[in-house]
Amino acid sequence: MRHDHLITSKQLSREDIETVLDRAAEIDADPSAVADRHANTLLGLLFFEPSTRTKMSFETAMKRLGGDVVDMGSVESSSVKKGETLADTVRVIEGYADALVLRHPKQGAATMASEYVDVPLLNAGDGAGHHPTQTLLDLYTIRENAGLDDLTVGIMGDLKYGRTVHSLAHALTNFDVRQHFVSPESLQLPREVVYDLHQADDGAGIREHDSLEEVLPSLDVLYVTRIQRERFPDEQEYQKVAGEYQIGPEDLEAASDDLTIMHPLPRVDEIAPAIDETDHAAYFDQAHNGVPVRMALLDLFLSDDGAGGALGGDGDE
Amino acid sequence: MSDDHEHHDGNDDHELRVSKIRDGTVIDHVRGGQALNVLAILGIDGSEGEELSVGMNVPSDRLGRKDIVKVEGRELSQDEVDVLSLIAPDATINIVRDYEVIEKHRVEPPEIVEGVLSCPNTGCITTGDEPVTSRFEVLEDGVRCSYCGTIAREELASLIET
């Protein structure tokens, strides 16, 4: 299967994922070996929403491959402010850059934008939709800590609007993973995501819960996301559930000694700072992994034989 | 011939209250109350002088109550029939020439419908000002936006683009 763009994790097979993670591991082990691999290459950064980690890690990744970036800058200082459509913006920046990274508040923005450009377009988050490059660094982190098969993963927090959750859940169906989704009823996984997960593996490995308590002891990995206060119709409703979806040192007594705790960051109060210094905490390593994983992705998409050869296609490599 | 081409299914429906047509299309066995949505899908609002007959909530042995739409002087294209199937899955299409039904078939759902429905997800890129045509994959029990992935199963008629 050839991939000209990376829009969702649904397009990635197990083989594709392993190709990216293996390449990331090689780069992680010896970044200097690829220091000039993409000299004179320009990556276009189009971030229509604020971003720290994703944007900076893409920028770092491109520069560590010997290339550079052109950055649209903030929406306020761009032609978007003048009413330019996304379709026009990507067609303009395509003329400047060898690949594009897009973050946009609207779901489906990356799909639409990819229909207008020939250079590779990587989705760096489209509203509440998908965030596949985050998923690849999540999988890299999970593989380093717990492996990717015969695994029980809990995903907790805002599952409704959490694009990192949607992408990760899809990707995990490629592996022997039991998935437990923990959230208040109002922030459950969107029904279309549940539909896809059931399509992917007959739903055998999918369970939804409203409390972490009953599943925590069985988990190898707990992936925590922020319960977004602004999503609730009133503060009281938020307060009713917020404390239920936090994890502190006292909760770890019921957890496996090998439990890996992850979070796409930024966090607010979902994970107590006291957990940071324990062996359970993987979220800062997870953020660090964004650079080698995005270096691997850029390398695969920018290579002469294209991403098709690199990601399970018919290329020579 | 009292109500000829509407009784093709074995006289299972009661006498109809709308006149027969000479040339055009009779869309029969539309679920009760959906006739105006059928017209909306076909882009017919009478403003172009189209000659229409519409029967709504008439008794039907098969459906209990059904609607019938007759469009004089117009034969539906396959694309139009495909899209009709989304809101009228039981419909039968009768092409009439010189008062005779010369072709009759059931609707079949298409794989994709484009430019017909608007996405119910206000966070979808197709609901903004972008130059993008809506596109939905047709599922067994609904439709799915090709851009944001939202699945709509009910009230599809309310999603018809105006």
Interface residues (C-beta under 8 A of the other chain):
Chain A: G83 T85 L86 A87 H104 P105 K106 Q107 G108 A109 T111 M112 E115 D126 G127 A128 G129 P190 R191 E192 V193 Y195 D196
Chain B: N121 G123 C124 I125 T126 T127 G128 D129 E130 P131 V132 R144 C145 S146 Y147 C148 G149 T150 I151
